[in-house]
């Protein structure tokens, strides 16, 4: 009865906009203009570099992004550098040769563990549990830091590791080499579980394995993390929109794809909106979480100038599996109208252009990609990407975070260009571009429509809430967040209706 009363009240009292929240012309123009091919071309250049956070490879990629952003008309493009005590580290040469089989850095880019010490030696390969490892190369399936802690004390000269990865319950593939970090004093080579287990089987069978190891890395002091920044200046000088993708990491999907998609979103924005928008749009290509944290630490006043951030972390998924877009929900302490803006857009695009029940509209596809339905899932807030830096309590910026994940290859050698799905590259670019365009020009009319959409969805959440008082508090604050767009908007009438829905949702004495 509680749910029925709530829904009846919702149906009787809700205010529905007379037209879509975002006009169909903007949606169709964006789908027509976005080029997955262009986004992938940028992604390919970025992914060709190992972009460790504190590395020259990162700044080489940053230089490419800055040049392309400037060419597309982004204003005030610059690369911020934040010095670190730790030296920068870039793998220069690596080779492992064991009984006639060879792995090289060129063919296996993750062969050398990040921060590994240099080495140039030949020695016998032994199992980690062997009694005598002095002067030998230890083979083990574990994390390099744990393996080296034991092996170094017993005089080992180097280690070869082949750990397995797992992300959100998804195990990485057995033929994938895992990106791993080594202690700076440890010469460490990395192999896939399949290769490592084959070598371990040979060792345990009594075969003598002799390895030739070469590890050489470039180090420089001071090290630095960084961020490419620029903006499309708006007419209003109050609060800006930030579009961000992290440029560091080692994969194509994570997150060269997000950076390539952001460049394409910039190009499409300038093409579709050649004039000056009302609000400034900032574009940031970051060192994940760390560079934004450092930026706000140095410039705390900047947090008050940002209306909303949109983070894209993994844009291309994996064409070999069924993909979907992940949206991270805002934290309960910082609820946002943006959750409902993005939900509305994902539902509109999915239902109209690529539903599961019929053939997708070609506008929602790329000719070289899959024809998968446009599906979205919503995850609880997780501290796993750049949104964390914006949503910290001492910063307090609302941030939407999106990803088309490939968790079975993330942080491994198999996160490659060949796996990216052009269809999802197009959709990811769309889900950044369209909200940015809408928000950059949202005035009183759009704000009122957003307020009504936020009320409608909030009322539904209240009607279904297990903890009614807690949900009411969240929805009050979410409704209030619409004032970010237009401080003069009248929130009180719809807040009263929210309270009415909450009251109708309370169980009666008889029901209790």
Secondary structure per residue as TSV (DSSP state, phi and psi in degrees):
chain	resnum	aa	ss	phi	psi
A	1	X	-	360.0	-38.3
A	2	X	H	-57.1	-47.6
A	3	X	H	-67.5	-37.8
A	4	X	H	-64.1	-45.4
A	5	X	H	-60.7	-41.7
A	6	X	H	-63.4	-44.8
A	7	X	H	-68.8	-35.6
A	8	X	H	-63.9	-42.7
A	9	X	H	-63.7	-41.8
A	10	X	H	-59.8	-46.2
A	11	X	H	-65.0	-34.9
A	12	X	H	-79.3	-31.7
A	13	X	H	-112.3	-7.0
A	14	X	-	-68.9	151.1
A	15	X	-	-109.0	122.2
A	16	X	-	-111.6	134.2
A	17	X	-	-64.7	148.6
A	18	X	S	-77.5	-8.1
A	19	X	S	-144.7	165.4
A	20	X	-	-57.9	152.4
A	21	X	S	-57.6	-46.2
A	22	X	S	-116.8	129.6
A	23	X	-	-61.8	145.0
A	24	X	H	-63.6	-30.1
A	25	X	H	-63.5	-40.1
A	26	X	H	-64.5	-43.2
A	27	X	H	-62.2	-48.4
A	28	X	H	-68.8	-38.9
A	29	X	H	-63.1	-40.0
A	30	X	H	-66.2	-45.9
A	31	X	H	-61.8	-33.7
A	32	X	H	-73.9	-39.3
A	33	X	H	-79.5	-35.3
A	34	X	-	-64.1	132.5
A	35	X	-	-112.8	109.2
A	36	X	H	-63.6	-34.1
A	37	X	H	-60.3	-42.1
A	38	X	H	-67.1	-43.9
A	39	X	H	-60.9	-40.3
A	40	X	H	-69.8	-34.3
A	41	X	H	-62.4	-43.5
A	42	X	H	-64.5	-42.5
A	43	X	H	-59.3	-40.5
A	44	X	H	-62.3	-43.7
A	45	X	H	-64.6	-43.5
A	46	X	H	-66.9	-42.8
A	47	X	H	-68.7	-17.0
A	48	X	T	-70.8	-11.2
A	49	X	S	-109.9	142.3
A	50	X	-	-80.5	111.8
A	51	X	B	-105.5	57.5
A	52	X	-	-58.8	146.5
A	53	X	S	-53.6	-41.4
A	54	X	S	-111.4	78.4
A	55	X	S	-156.9	158.0
A	56	X	H	-69.1	-29.5
A	57	X	H	-58.2	-39.9
A	58	X	H	-61.0	-47.2
A	59	X	H	-73.8	-25.3
A	60	X	H	-64.1	-45.6
A	61	X	H	-64.4	-38.6
A	62	X	H	-61.7	-38.0
A	63	X	H	-62.7	-41.5
A	64	X	H	-62.5	-47.2
A	65	X	H	-60.4	-43.2
A	66	X	H	-62.9	-42.0
A	67	X	H	-64.1	-43.7
A	68	X	H	-67.4	-40.9
A	69	X	H	-62.6	-41.7
A	70	X	H	-63.3	-40.7
A	71	X	H	-63.8	-30.2
A	72	X	T	-82.7	-2.2
A	73	X	T	98.6	11.7
A	74	X	-	-69.0	134.9
A	75	X	E	-89.8	153.5
A	76	X	E	54.2	43.0
A	77	X	E	-72.7	129.4
A	78	X	E	-151.6	160.3
A	79	X	E	-115.0	112.9
A	80	X	E	-79.7	136.5
A	81	X	E	-118.2	131.5
A	82	X	E	-118.8	109.9
A	83	X	E	-67.5	148.6
A	84	X	E	-125.9	158.2
A	85	X	S	-71.3	-30.0
A	86	X	S	-77.8	135.5
A	87	X	-	-67.8	153.5
A	88	X	E	-68.8	157.2
A	89	X	E	-142.9	126.8
A	90	X	E	-137.1	127.2
A	91	X	E	-67.6	131.5
A	92	X	E	-109.8	-41.8
A	93	X	E	-149.1	141.4
A	94	X	E	-155.5	139.6
A	95	X	E	-154.9	138.1
A	96	X	E	-130.9	120.0
A	97	X	E	-123.7	122.3
A	98	X	E	-130.6	113.4
A	99	X	T	46.5	46.8
A	100	X	T	95.1	-13.5
A	101	X	E	-99.9	138.7
A	102	X	E	-127.8	135.0
A	103	X	E	-115.5	133.7
A	104	X	E	-123.8	159.8
A	105	X	T	-62.9	-33.9
A	106	X	T	-64.3	-42.3
A	107	X	T	-89.7	-19.2
A	108	X	-	-133.3	82.0
A	109	X	T	-59.1	-23.2
A	110	X	T	-97.9	18.5
A	111	X	S	-59.8	-38.1
A	112	X	B	-98.6	126.8
A	113	X	-	-65.6	141.9
A	114	X	B	-57.9	135.4
A	115	X	T	77.1	5.1
A	116	X	-	-55.3	146.9
A	117	X	-	-74.2	159.2
A	118	X	-	-73.3	157.8
A	119	X	E	-160.6	149.6
A	120	X	E	-151.2	93.7
A	121	X	E	-154.7	164.8
A	122	X	E	-130.5	128.8
A	123	X	E	-158.5	167.2
A	124	X	E	-76.3	146.0
A	125	X	E	-96.1	128.3
A	126	X	E	-132.5	160.1
A	127	X	E	-72.3	148.9
A	128	X	T	-57.2	-32.9
A	129	X	T	-82.5	3.2
A	130	X	-	-64.9	148.2
A	131	X	S	-67.7	-38.6
A	132	X	-	-113.6	107.1
A	133	X	-	-118.1	2.1
A	134	X	T	-60.8	126.8
A	135	X	T	73.2	5.5
A	136	X	S	-110.9	172.9
A	137	X	E	-103.5	121.8
A	138	X	E	-90.4	133.3
A	139	X	E	-109.2	128.2
A	140	X	E	-156.2	151.6
A	141	X	S	-85.0	0.1
A	142	X	S	-90.0	-174.6
A	143	X	-	-70.2	137.5
A	144	X	H	-54.8	-38.0
A	145	X	H	-64.9	-40.3
A	146	X	H	-71.0	-42.4
A	147	X	H	-64.4	-43.5
A	148	X	H	-67.9	-34.7
A	149	X	H	-56.0	-40.0
A	150	X	H	-82.1	-42.8
A	151	X	H	-71.3	-36.2
A	152	X	H	-63.0	-41.2
A	153	X	H	-64.7	-19.3
A	154	X	T	-106.8	12.1
A	155	X	T	88.7	17.3
A	156	X	-	-65.3	150.1
A	157	X	S	-93.9	-24.4
A	158	X	E	-167.0	168.4
A	159	X	E	-135.1	151.6
A	160	X	E	-120.8	122.5
A	161	X	E	-118.8	150.6
A	162	X	-	-142.1	62.0
A	163	X	-	-71.8	161.7
A	164	X	-	-102.4	151.3
A	165	X	-	-111.6	159.2
A	166	X	E	-152.3	129.1
A	167	X	E	-132.6	120.5
A	168	X	T	51.8	37.6
A	169	X	T	85.3	-3.3
A	170	X	E	-98.3	120.0
A	171	X	E	-78.8	139.4
A	172	X	-	-73.4	160.9
A	173	X	-	-72.3	147.1
A	174	X	T	-70.2	-15.8
A	175	X	T	-98.3	15.7
A	176	X	-	-103.2	131.0
A	177	X	-	-82.7	129.4
A	178	X	B	-85.8	132.7
A	179	X	-	-65.5	122.4
A	180	X	-	-137.0	159.4
A	181	X	B	-111.7	141.4
A	182	X	-	-113.9	154.9
A	183	X	-	-61.8	146.8
A	184	X	T	-64.7	-16.3
A	185	X	T	-95.1	0.5
A	186	X	-	-106.0	121.9
A	187	X	-	-76.6	114.1
A	188	X	E	-132.4	128.0
A	189	X	E	-112.4	148.1
A	190	X	E	-119.2	137.4
A	191	X	-	-129.4	166.5
A	192	X	-	-73.9	157.4
A	193	X	H	-55.5	-38.4
A	194	X	H	-62.6	-47.1
A	195	X	H	-67.5	-41.6
A	196	X	H	-64.4	-42.0
A	197	X	H	-68.2	-32.8
A	198	X	H	-65.1	-42.3
A	199	X	H	-66.8	-40.0
A	200	X	H	-63.5	-38.4
A	201	X	H	-62.5	-38.8
A	202	X	H	-66.7	-42.8
A	203	X	H	-60.8	-45.0
A	204	X	H	-71.0	-20.7
A	205	X	T	-80.6	-6.2
A	206	X	T	100.4	0.4
A	207	X	-	-71.7	139.1
A	208	X	-	-87.6	118.2
A	209	X	E	-108.6	126.7
A	210	X	E	-113.5	128.7
A	211	X	E	-114.5	138.3
A	212	X	E	-102.5	122.7
A	213	X	E	-120.3	130.4
A	214	X	E	-131.2	123.7
A	215	X	E	-134.0	124.6
A	216	X	E	-141.5	127.8
A	217	X	E	-128.8	155.1
A	218	X	E	-100.5	129.3
A	219	X	E	-124.4	146.4
A	220	X	E	-146.4	143.6
A	221	X	S	-119.0	141.2
A	222	X	S	-77.0	153.9
A	223	X	E	-78.3	174.5
A	224	X	E	-160.2	147.4
A	225	X	E	-106.5	171.1
A	226	X	E	-161.9	-177.6
A	227	X	E	-160.1	129.4
A	228	X	E	-85.1	132.7
A	229	X	E	-135.6	150.1
A	230	X	E	-172.6	176.1
A	231	X	E	-153.0	156.4
A	232	X	E	-100.7	105.2
A	233	X	-	-64.6	138.0
A	234	X	-	-103.6	170.5
A	235	X	S	-73.5	-39.5
A	236	X	-	-82.0	143.7
A	237	X	-	-113.9	37.4
A	238	X	S	-101.6	-76.4
A	239	X	-	-134.1	139.9
A	240	X	E	-106.5	168.1
A	241	X	E	-110.0	133.7
A	242	X	E	-111.6	128.6
A	243	X	E	-108.4	125.9
A	244	X	E	-135.4	143.6
A	245	X	E	-144.3	137.8
A	246	X	E	-83.4	134.7
A	247	X	-	-91.3	-19.2
A	248	X	-	-80.4	-178.6
A	249	X	B	96.8	-177.3
A	250	X	S	-121.0	-2.2
A	251	X	B	-105.5	173.5
A	252	X	T	-80.4	-53.1
A	253	X	T	-71.1	-40.3
A	254	X	T	-109.9	99.4
A	255	X	B	-133.7	36.3
A	256	X	H	-57.9	-33.4
A	257	X	H	-64.8	-42.3
A	258	X	H	-63.1	-38.2
A	259	X	H	-69.6	-40.4
A	260	X	H	-65.0	-40.6
A	261	X	H	-64.8	-36.4
A	262	X	H	-66.7	-38.3
A	263	X	H	-62.8	-40.6
A	264	X	H	-68.8	-35.8
A	265	X	H	-62.2	-38.4
A	266	X	H	-62.7	-48.7
A	267	X	H	-59.0	-46.6
A	268	X	H	-65.6	-38.4
A	269	X	H	-59.4	-48.0
A	270	X	H	-64.9	-31.7
A	271	X	H	-73.9	-43.8
A	272	X	H	-80.3	-23.5
A	273	X	-	-134.0	73.1
A	274	X	-	-67.4	-20.9
A	275	X	S	-82.7	-175.5
A	276	X	-	-84.7	126.0
A	277	X	-	-72.9	167.8
A	278	X	S	-68.7	-45.3
A	279	X	S	-107.3	148.1
A	280	X	-	-70.4	138.5
A	281	X	E	-109.9	119.6
A	282	X	E	-97.7	140.5
A	283	X	E	-115.4	127.1
A	284	X	E	-126.7	131.8
A	285	X	E	-116.5	112.8
A	286	X	E	-113.6	169.7
A	287	X	S	-86.7	119.4
A	288	X	T	-47.5	120.7
A	289	X	T	66.9	-47.9
A	290	X	H	-65.2	-43.2
A	291	X	H	-72.1	-36.3
A	292	X	H	-65.6	-41.4
A	293	X	H	-59.0	-44.0
A	294	X	H	-67.8	-38.5
A	295	X	H	-61.2	-47.2
A	296	X	H	-70.9	-27.3
A	297	X	H	-66.0	-40.2
A	298	X	H	-81.3	-27.7
A	299	X	-	-130.5	66.2
A	300	X	G	-61.2	-25.5
A	301	X	G	-68.4	-20.4
A	302	X	G	-67.5	-27.6
A	303	X	G	-59.8	-34.9
A	304	X	G	-73.6	-13.1
A	305	X	G	-94.0	1.7
A	306	X	E	-110.7	122.9
A	307	X	E	-76.5	-48.0
A	308	X	E	-159.9	144.1
A	309	X	E	-112.0	145.2
A	310	X	E	-123.7	116.9
A	311	X	E	-106.7	129.6
A	312	X	E	-115.8	112.2
A	313	X	-	-125.4	99.3
A	314	X	-	82.8	110.9
A	315	X	-	-113.7	-18.3
A	316	X	S	-110.1	-7.6
A	317	X	-	57.3	-144.2
A	318	X	-	-144.2	117.0
A	319	X	T	-64.6	-11.5
A	320	X	T	-88.1	-3.0
A	321	X	S	-134.0	171.1
A	322	X	-	-78.3	120.1
A	323	X	-	-100.8	162.7
A	324	X	-	-155.1	160.5
A	325	X	E	-91.0	132.0
A	326	X	E	-94.7	131.4
A	327	X	E	-116.5	123.8
A	328	X	E	-83.8	126.3
A	329	X	-	-70.8	149.4
A	330	X	-	-62.7	148.9
A	331	X	-	-65.3	152.6
A	332	X	G	-59.4	-29.9
A	333	X	G	-80.4	-10.9
A	334	X	G	-136.6	58.5
A	335	X	-	-65.2	151.6
A	336	X	-	-141.7	142.3
A	337	X	H	-56.9	-25.5
A	338	X	H	-61.9	-30.4
A	339	X	H	-54.5	-44.1
A	340	X	H	-77.8	-32.0
A	341	X	H	-60.6	-47.3
A	342	X	H	-73.6	-36.0
A	343	X	H	-60.7	-45.5
A	344	X	H	-59.3	-46.9
A	345	X	H	-66.4	-42.0
A	346	X	H	-63.7	-41.0
A	347	X	H	-66.7	-43.7
A	348	X	H	-61.4	-48.5
A	349	X	H	-65.6	-43.3
A	350	X	H	-65.9	-47.1
A	351	X	H	-71.2	-35.2
A	352	X	H	-86.4	-34.6
A	353	X	H	-115.0	-21.9
A	354	X	S	-154.0	60.6
A	355	X	-	-74.9	161.9
A	356	X	T	-72.2	-18.5
A	357	X	T	-93.7	-4.4
A	358	X	S	-152.9	172.6
A	359	X	-	-61.8	134.5
A	360	X	-	-66.7	150.3
A	361	X	-	-66.7	135.1
A	362	X	G	-54.4	-24.8
A	363	X	G	-62.9	-26.5
A	364	X	G	-93.1	8.0
A	365	X	S	-122.8	166.2
A	366	X	-	-114.2	141.6
A	367	X	T	-61.2	-22.5
A	368	X	T	-101.7	4.6
A	369	X	S	-107.5	-171.4
A	370	X	-	-81.1	169.8
A	371	X	-	-110.7	37.8
A	372	X	-	-66.2	150.9
A	373	X	-	-64.7	156.7
A	374	X	-	-91.5	93.5
A	375	X	-	-110.7	145.9
A	376	X	E	-130.0	139.5
A	377	X	E	-122.9	152.8
A	378	X	E	-117.1	120.3
A	379	X	E	-104.2	145.8
A	380	X	-	-59.2	153.7
A	381	X	-	-54.7	128.8
A	382	X	-	-130.9	138.9
A	383	X	S	-82.1	63.1
A	384	X	S	-121.3	1.1
A	385	X	S	-152.3	-171.3
A	386	X	T	-63.5	-21.5
A	387	X	H	-57.4	-26.3
A	388	X	H	-57.4	-41.5
A	389	X	H	-67.2	-33.3
A	390	X	H	-77.8	-37.0
A	391	X	H	-88.0	-0.3
A	392	X	S	-57.2	145.7
A	393	X	T	-62.3	-28.7
A	394	X	T	-83.5	-2.5
A	395	X	T	-112.3	-55.8
A	396	X	-	71.7	34.4
A	397	X	-	-96.5	129.4
A	398	X	-	-68.2	138.3
A	399	X	E	-145.8	130.7
A	400	X	E	-97.3	135.6
A	401	X	E	-124.2	128.4
A	402	X	E	-124.4	149.8
A	403	X	E	-159.2	141.2
A	404	X	-	-110.7	93.2
A	405	X	-	-77.5	161.4
A	406	X	-	-140.3	69.0
A	407	X	T	-65.7	-20.9
A	408	X	T	-77.6	-10.2
A	409	X	T	-129.1	0.4
A	410	X	T	-59.4	140.6
A	411	X	T	61.2	31.4
A	412	X	B	-134.1	171.3
A	413	X	T	-67.5	-13.2
A	414	X	T	-93.9	4.2
A	415	X	-	-83.3	81.2
A	416	X	-	-118.4	166.4
A	417	X	G	-58.9	-36.2
A	418	X	G	-62.6	-23.5
A	419	X	G	-85.7	-17.8
A	420	X	-	-67.6	141.8
A	421	X	-	-101.0	112.8
A	422	X	H	-57.0	-32.4
A	423	X	H	-60.7	-43.8
A	424	X	H	-76.1	-27.0
A	425	X	H	-60.8	-41.5
A	426	X	H	-64.8	-45.5
A	427	X	H	-66.6	-38.7
A	428	X	H	-64.7	-42.6
A	429	X	H	-61.0	-41.6
A	430	X	H	-59.2	-43.8
A	431	X	H	-72.8	-11.6
A	432	X	H	-94.7	-45.2
A	433	X	H	-65.3	-50.4
A	434	X	H	-65.2	-48.0
A	435	X	H	-60.3	-37.2
A	436	X	H	-64.0	-42.6
A	437	X	H	-65.9	-42.7
A	438	X	H	-65.4	-47.1
A	439	X	H	-66.5	-34.6
A	440	X	H	-65.8	-20.7
A	441	X	T	-123.4	11.8
A	442	X	-	-68.7	124.8
A	443	X	-	-115.1	-158.5
A	444	X	H	-57.5	-40.9
A	445	X	H	-64.6	-47.3
A	446	X	H	-66.5	-36.2
A	447	X	H	-65.0	-40.6
A	448	X	H	-63.0	-42.0
A	449	X	H	-63.1	-38.6
A	450	X	H	-66.9	-39.3
A	451	X	H	-60.7	-44.1
A	452	X	H	-68.0	-38.4
A	453	X	H	-66.3	-40.8
A	454	X	H	-64.1	-41.0
A	455	X	H	-62.3	-47.9
A	456	X	H	-58.9	-47.3
A	457	X	H	-72.2	-36.9
A	458	X	H	-63.1	-39.8
A	459	X	H	-61.9	-40.0
A	460	X	H	-64.1	-39.8
A	461	X	H	-67.0	-38.1
A	462	X	H	-63.5	-43.0
A	463	X	H	-60.8	-27.0
A	464	X	T	-105.6	4.2
A	465	X	-	-71.7	141.6
A	466	X	S	-81.5	-38.4
A	467	X	S	-109.5	92.2
A	468	X	H	-62.2	-47.5
A	469	X	H	-63.5	-39.7
A	470	X	H	-64.4	-44.8
A	471	X	H	-67.0	-37.7
A	472	X	H	-59.7	-42.6
A	473	X	H	-61.5	-44.9
A	474	X	H	-61.4	-45.5
A	475	X	H	-70.9	-32.7
A	476	X	H	-59.7	-47.3
A	477	X	H	-68.2	-35.1
A	478	X	H	-65.6	-43.3
A	479	X	H	-62.5	-40.3
A	480	X	H	-64.5	-29.6
A	481	X	G	-63.7	-19.2
A	482	X	G	-64.3	-22.4
A	483	X	G	-61.4	-20.0
A	484	X	G	-56.9	-35.2
A	485	X	T	-76.5	-38.9
A	486	X	-	-152.7	98.8
A	487	X	T	-57.1	-25.2
A	488	X	T	-85.0	-1.7
A	489	X	-	-62.4	140.4
A	490	X	-	-85.8	105.1
A	491	X	-	-90.7	-27.2
A	492	X	H	-55.4	-45.7
A	493	X	H	-57.8	-41.9
A	494	X	H	-78.2	-27.5
A	495	X	H	-65.5	-37.7
A	496	X	H	-63.8	-37.5
A	497	X	H	-68.3	-36.2
A	498	X	H	-59.3	-43.9
A	499	X	H	-62.2	-37.1
A	500	X	H	-65.6	-40.1
A	501	X	H	-63.0	-41.8
A	502	X	H	-61.9	-41.9
A	503	X	H	-64.4	-42.5
A	504	X	H	-67.1	-23.2
A	505	X	H	-82.2	-13.0
A	506	X	S	-73.3	135.8
A	507	X	-	-64.5	142.1
A	508	X	-	-73.5	164.7
A	509	X	T	-58.4	-40.6
A	510	X	T	-64.7	-40.9
A	511	X	T	-65.4	-34.8
A	512	X	-	-68.0	360.0
